[in-house]
């Protein structure tokens, strides 16, 4: 998986299918529940960092070779990077690293006219999130209430994240770089 960005960009460029790209949104990631810290293995942490950090790092690095001036990189982080949480230490760590790489890439690529930002979603109502929350639901947790427990009392929808990404890759955000846009209905307010 991690070699695909390099191979894809190289092949598209060599075949003259692309001369450059305008933006990339790094959305790949995993969110398995980890349980108590004493049960988290080094292999689990390595896999979490591999998928959630290294994949975004590699894709951003390769995209930066083909991004046009004024181009944009958007990385998907999480509100878990901003406040942590019990039983998600590896996930929180990986998403905090995404924010760090976003800020570093913004500093490095800014002089080339490339903006780099992150989006930190709250709980977004997707099938994957529903699957992760299923054991809690079986234990009696009111999932719908938990998902909509933010001040706006709305369940986060994938469209909210897509709209944030559209904003960050557009000219409307031409003076924004190194920023993490929190899209969580006010959960972290």
Secondary structure, DSSP 8 states (H G I E B T S, - for coil): -TTHHHHHHHHHHHTTS-S-EEEEEE---------SGGG--HHHHHHHHIIIIIHHHHHHHHHHTTEEEEEEEEEE--THHHH--TT-HHHHHHHHHHHHHHHHHHHHHHTTT-EEEEEEE--B--HHHHHHHHHHHHTT--HHHHHT-STT---B-HHHHHHHHHHHHSGGGTT--S-EEEESTTTT-
